[in-house]
Amino acid sequence: MKAARNRLSRGRTVSVKRLANRPFSFAVVLFCIVSASTALADLLYTFDGTSIDTNTWRLTRASSISQNNALFLTGASNPGYPAQLTTKDVELGIGGSAQVQITITDHTSQNFVPCGWLGLTTDDTKTTVFFDSYAVSTELDITPASIPGYSAAYFYGGGYGTGVAQSFPVALDTVYSLRLERLTDTSVRYTVLDSANSIIAQNTRTLPSFTSPLYVAIGSVSVDATFDNLQLSGNIIFVPEPSAALLLAVGVAAALWREIQVVSYSEKRNRLR
């Protein structure tokens, strides 16, 4: 009985070396590994057309978001309710950076903090950067109740966070650019630039270590704001949709099972000769 079990076991054992030498299987496995997380060098979103790509973006308060060759977020008439777009399929790793143009066209006159932001976030709450377990954002404030300017913000969950502020005049209907750079796992650089791409304000903050990739977010609250030309650079990571990842896994499993059957059948034939 023991000898029979050993013969059956030997007949079904797959040689890793044999599979590796079969080009089809190796190519499929290699393709799936590479496709699971692909690094890109540069990516530009111009928001052409009138339809928001919901395969690319997750929307918070979609009724306040529209697209017409740029992104339009409206909140001046409905203060206190933030709107945000967050990437679904792209993240930034250490060494990555993001920059976007913003124009504030109106703001509330009530006692809120009207602002627009560019953020990098875990997006674990599926709301806004303010509530995620780790998020950073460069915020442009146009605040009638206090001093306008910007904040270099860091959020660590539950609506808690800290900011480093710098005041300067912020005008309506004027193009600014917001930038974020992940310099290291503990260092983030925040920048606001004018329409000529000259630096108006900049801070580099030392934060708790965070090594995982972060989704990119664009948002505003209590203002009407236009966003355009979002540029990602450096360590850009493409994240496949769960359905795509599942199809890849099924493909790998099917290819490996086919090779197992071929090797097993071949070995059995050899023993019968």
Residue pairs with C-beta under 8 A, 6 or more apart in sequence:
7 271
10 267
11 264
11 267
11 268
11 271
12 260
12 264
14 259
14 260
14 263
14 264
15 263
18 263
19 25
19 26
19 256
19 259
19 263
20 26
22 259
24 255
25 255
25 256
25 259
28 251
28 252
28 255
29 252
29 255
29 256
32 248
32 249
32 251
32 252
35 240
35 244
35 248
36 240
36 245
36 248
37 237
37 238
37 239
37 240
38 237
38 238
39 93
39 235
39 236
39 237
39 238
40 232
40 236
40 237
40 238
41 233
41 234
41 236
42 231
42 232
42 233
42 236
43 90
43 231
43 232
43 233
43 236
44 229
44 230
44 231
44 232
45 229
45 230
45 231
46 69
46 228
46 229
47 67
47 69
47 70
47 71
47 227
47 228
47 230
48 69
49 67
49 68
49 69
50 66
50 67
50 68
50 69
51 67
52 59
52 65
52 66
52 67
52 71
52 85
55 88
55 89
55 241
56 87
56 88
56 89
56 90
57 85
57 86
57 87
57 88
58 85
58 86
58 87
58 88
58 123
58 126
59 65
59 83
59 84
59 85
60 82
60 83
60 84
60 85
60 86
60 126
60 127
60 128
60 219
61 81
61 82
61 83
61 84
64 73
64 74
64 75
64 78
64 81
64 83
65 71
65 72
65 73
65 74
65 83
65 85
66 72
66 74
70 226
70 227
70 228
71 85
71 218
71 226
71 227
71 228
72 224
72 225
72 226
73 83
73 116
73 218
73 219
73 220
73 223
73 224
73 225
73 226
73 227
74 83
74 224
75 81
75 82
75 83
75 108
75 114
75 220
75 221
75 222
75 223
75 224
75 225
76 106
76 107
76 108
76 114
76 222
76 223
76 224
77 108
79 108
79 110
79 112
79 114
79 221
79 222
80 112
80 221
80 222
81 221
82 128
82 130
82 219
82 220
82 221
83 219
83 220
83 221
84 119
84 127
84 128
84 129
84 217
84 218
84 219
84 220
85 217
85 218
85 219
86 121
86 123
86 215
86 216
86 217
87 215
87 216
87 217
88 215
88 239
88 241
89 238
89 239
89 240
89 241
90 215
90 216
90 232
90 236
90 237
90 238
90 239
91 213
91 214
91 215
91 216
91 236
91 237
91 239
92 98
92 120
92 182
92 213
92 214
92 216
92 232
92 234
92 235
92 236
92 237
93 182
93 213
93 234
93 235
93 236
93 237
94 182
94 183
94 184
94 185
94 211
94 235
95 182
95 183
95 234
95 235
96 181
96 182
96 213
96 232
96 233
96 234
96 235
96 236
96 237
97 179
97 180
97 181
97 182
97 232
97 233
97 234
98 118
98 120
98 179
98 180
98 216
98 230
98 231
98 232
98 233
99 118
99 177
99 178
99 179
99 180
99 193
99 230
99 231
99 233
100 118
100 177
100 178
100 218
100 227
100 228
100 229
100 230
100 231
101 175
101 176
101 177
101 227
101 228
101 229
102 116
102 118
102 140
102 175
102 176
102 177
102 178
102 225
102 226
102 227
103 173
103 174
103 175
103 176
103 225
103 226
104 114
104 116
104 140
104 142
104 170
104 172
104 173
104 174
104 223
104 224
104 225
105 172
105 173
105 223
105 224
105 225
105 226
106 172
106 223
106 224
107 114
107 142
107 144
107 172
107 222
107 223
107 224
108 114
108 144
108 222
108 223
109 144
110 222
111 145
112 145
112 221
112 222
113 141
113 143
113 145
113 146
113 221
113 222
114 141
114 142
114 143
114 144
114 220
114 221
114 222
114 223
115 139
115 140
115 141
115 142
115 143
115 151
115 220
115 221
115 222
115 223
116 139
116 140
116 178
116 218
116 219
116 220
116 223
116 225
116 227
117 129
117 137
117 138
117 139
117 140
117 153
117 178
117 217
117 218
117 219
117 220
118 137
118 138
118 178
118 179
118 180
118 216
118 217
118 218
119 129
119 135
119 136
119 137
119 138
119 180
119 216
119 217
119 218
119 219
120 135
120 136
120 137
120 180
120 182
120 188
120 214
120 215
120 216
120 217
121 129
121 132
121 134
121 135
121 136
121 137
121 155
121 214
121 215
121 217
122 132
122 133
122 134
122 135
122 212
122 214
122 215
123 132
123 215
123 217
124 132
124 133
125 131
125 132
125 133
128 217
128 219
129 135
129 136
129 137
129 153
129 155
129 217
129 219
130 155
130 159
130 161
131 155
131 157
131 158
131 159
132 155
132 157
133 156
133 157
134 155
134 156
134 157
134 210
134 214
135 153
135 154
135 155
135 161
135 214
135 217
136 152
136 153
136 154
136 155
136 180
136 188
136 190
136 205
136 207
136 214
137 151
137 153
137 155
137 180
137 217
138 150
138 151
138 152
138 153
138 178
138 179
138 180
138 190
138 191
138 192
139 150
139 151
139 153
139 163
139 178
140 150
140 170
140 176
140 178
140 192
141 148
141 149
141 150
141 151
141 170
142 148
142 170
142 172
142 223
147 165
147 167
148 167
148 168
148 169
148 170
149 165
149 166
149 167
149 168
149 170
149 201
150 165
150 166
150 168
150 190
150 192
150 201
151 163
151 164
151 165
152 163
152 164
152 165
152 166
152 188
152 190
152 203
152 205
153 161
153 162
153 163
154 161
154 162
154 163
154 188
154 205
154 207
155 161
156 208
164 190
164 203
164 205
166 201
166 203
168 200
168 201
170 176
174 195
175 194
175 195
176 192
176 193
176 194
176 195
176 200
177 192
177 193
177 194
177 197
178 191
178 192
178 193
179 189
179 190
179 191
179 192
179 193
180 188
180 189
180 190
180 191
181 188
181 189
181 191
182 188
182 214
182 234
182 235
183 189
183 204
185 209
185 210
185 211
186 206
186 207
186 208
186 209
186 210
187 204
187 205
187 206
187 207
188 204
188 205
188 207
189 202
189 203
189 204
189 205
190 202
190 203
190 204
190 205
191 199
191 201
191 202
192 199
192 200
192 201
192 202
193 199
193 200
194 200
213 235
213 237
213 239
216 230
216 232
218 227
218 230
240 248
